[in-house]
Amino acid sequence: MKGVLLDGNSLGPGMDFSSIRAQLSELVIWPATQPEAVAERITDAEVLLVNKVYLGRNELLAAQKLQLICVLATGMNNIDLNAAAELGIPVRNVQAYGTASVAQHTLMLMLALATRLPLYQRSVAAGEWQQSPAFCLMQHPVTQLAGKTLLLVGHGELGREVERLAQAFGMQVQIAARPGNTQDHRPALDSLLPLADVISFHCPLNTDTHNLLNAERLQRVKSDLLVVNAARGGIVNETDALNALREGRIGGLAVDVLSEEPPVRGNPLLDALNEPLNLIITPHSAWLAPEARQKILDLTAQNIAALKH
């Protein structure tokens, strides 16, 4: 079987493709693929591998030999799943590849917000410590996480690992029912929001979770709530959360994801980075540990192997 990878550079340097090559007779790796080039590059692909390249109905119709789409990520919102189903093309993603890496990043964001790291770094850079009459700066109140309530939205493998790490810091963990999952009988998000000191999202982006944390819900939270989103951009309404942060209606906001990536048309959160806010933006880097990136390829090889049996 011939495999075609459309955006190899998205996995970063130093990756070992041998597990995937062992499942295919040929593997063509394109570093990146612009939308107008997708159809031409996949015409003879039997296995198509993508990370973030969009595959719509027209692109899929161009791939007459296609037997399998492998998404080198968990989220599949870049694939027209309805069109793939109609054409009889299975779509397989990878899960739990970056549990340790993303959970570590989530706790880093949480700890940085709790200690007001962005604000104290700004103060030190401005020379305020050097001019302080006391031995320390203390104008930004620090949150002790021990005893505080962490609200998790999404409790799969990643959410459970974040729960374990948070409990090591002495936090109490509440888990909201996953929006759109009618089989989840845990308390609803709206009932738990007023209790939360920290909220962290670990759910997919879909019609049920888009703008999940919005202006209406932000009216019902504690004024010192810390918001962490290392899931998908669009789950937290960026404008609404920024307004709440500026107005002192939440205590901090940290995101690893934005509603458009890369943010070539700008983003209100990026515009606010020069303001004295407890705001952190990392460039979708929670998954970047080399162990996590390599596991993506090895799990994808298993998906291809399953097709052959």
PENOR-V400498 format. One line per field, one symbol per residue. phi: phi as a letter, one per 40 degrees, with the letter a starting at -180 (. if undefined). psi: psi as a letter, one per 40 degrees, with the letter a starting at -180 (. if undefined). burial: + if it has 9 or more other C-alpha atoms within 8 Angstrom, else -. A space follows every 50 residues. Layout:
phi = ???
psi = ???
burial = ???
This chain:
phi = .cbbbcaccccgcgcbccccdccbcabbbcdabcdcbcdccbdbccbbba bbccbbdcccccbcccbabbccaccbccbccccccccgbcbbbbbgcbdc cccdcccccccccccfddccccccccgcccbccbcacacbcccccdgcbb bbbhbcdcdcccdccccccgccbbbcdcdgccccbcdcdcccdccccbbb babccaccbcfccbdccccbbccbdbbbbbbachcccccccccccccgcb caabbbbbcbbcccbgadccccccccbcbbbbcfbcccddcccccdcccc dcccccccb
psi = ihihhdgddeeiieiheddddeeidihhhhdihideedddeedehdhhhi cehhhadddddegdehehhhhfidhfeehgddddddefhihhaiifdfdd ddddddddddddddefdddddddddeedddeheieiifehhihhdheihh hhhhfaddddddddddddeeihhihihhhegeeheiiidddddeehdihh hfiihaddehfdhadddeeeiieehhhhhfciiedhhdddddddddefei eihhieiidhhigdeiiddddedeigighhhigfedeehddddddddddd ddddddde.
burial = -+++++++++--------+++-+++-+-+++++----++-++++++++++ +-+-+++-++-++--+-++++++----+-+--+++---++++++--++++ +++++++-++-+++++++++-+++---++--+----+-------+--+++ +++++--++++++-+++--+++++++++--------+-+--+++-+++++ +++-+---+++++++-++--++-+++++++++++++++-+++-++--+++ +++++++++---+----++---+---+++++----++-+--+++++++++ +-+++----
